[in-house]
Amino acid sequence: MNTEKRVIKTIKNVMPAVVTIVIKKSLEEVKKDLKAEQASTKNMLDKIDVFSIPKDKIDSHGMVQIDGGSGFIVNAKGIILTNKHVISDLTAEYTVITNNNEEYKATLLARDPVDDVAILKIESPKKLPALELGNSQGVQIGQTVLAFGNALGIFQNTVSMGIISGLSRSILAHPDPKAPAQEMRGLIQTDAAINPGNSGGPLTDVYGRAIGINAAIVSDAENISLAIPINAAIRDLEDIKKYGKIRRPLLGLHYLILGQDLSEKLHLPVSYGAIVMREHPMEKAIIPESPAEDAGVKENDIILEWNGEKITTEKTILDFLETQNVGDVIELKVLRGEKEISLTLTLGERK
């Protein structure tokens, strides 16, 4: 089968599992949000003009469509993967529209506390088309990929094609708009177009196996799109099945990863590792009652090694945590002043 026929066949097979996620809130809640937003910009109006909200965005129950995104069915019983930032408003209602325009009320099962992944559930009397999950560890630069989703919240059933342009990318982003920015690591970079509304849709290989979840674009660049590796979501699905929730390990400290430039700037004796320090004067470098505190980690310690492997800018503490589970025992080599010491800790559970 030639490439064109293969791609067309894959699109036909994948599309039935791709869904649109519609985000709705009551008209009263929307008015409250508008007032709060106007107050924060010091442009408070005495009265909200309800008629400024398009009538086609208000349904018969007085619910207003405020946003939308994409997702994909991964289990015939109605389990859906999407982005955490698509499901960021926990006071909203989420409706899933399938490829054949059937509507279902969605229940939020879990939101990953680290990765930009959320899991929804819909109830259907019939077996639903589900997407096969691949293995993101096996992807290669130059590999052809397809990005599916609901582009701009308008163009349903959109697909774009490109290649994998890079692996293990990291960015500082806001998966949850109401939370501080967090570093997202291990991302798949592709030049397949991902637009607002595509977020949460699948990134597949040419055989239709999901290898990622469309997550972000770099706004100041062209053709740089990023996806969450599917293995992160597979781990979350396994946690849901085993524990009924997502379990991610907790270390419990704030730090900066050291490289040559930062080490010289801080006049440190080593150019690798992670220096334990507070990010803000009002914060603590060590989270109280955390595994790090229990193990005796102190502010200004430099953590050099994790289970015998050096901590570097290429492999940070976050990268090590991605491979660990709650309850794992970790050996840390720490530089405290001029003395190297070993500390043992048991990873806790991140809430």
Buried (B, 14 or more C-beta within 10 A) or exposed (E): EEEEEBBEBBBEBBBBBBBBBBBBBBBEBBBBBBBEEEEEEEEEEEEBEEEEBEEEEBEEEEBBBBBBBBBBBBBEEBBBBBBBBBBBBEEBBBBBBBBEEEEBEBEBBBBBBBBBBBBBBBEBEEEBBBBBBBEBEEBEEEBBBBBBBBBEBEEBBBBBBBBBBEBEBBBEBBBBEEEEEBEBBBBBBBBBBBBBBBBBBBBBBBEBBBBBBBBBBEEEEEBBBBBBBBBBBBBBBEBBEEEEEBBBBBBBBBBBBBBEEBBEEEEBEEBBBBBBBBEEEEEBBBBEEBBBBBBBBBEEBBBBBBEEEEBBEEBBBBBBBBEBEBEEEBEBBBBBEEEEEEBEBEBBBBE
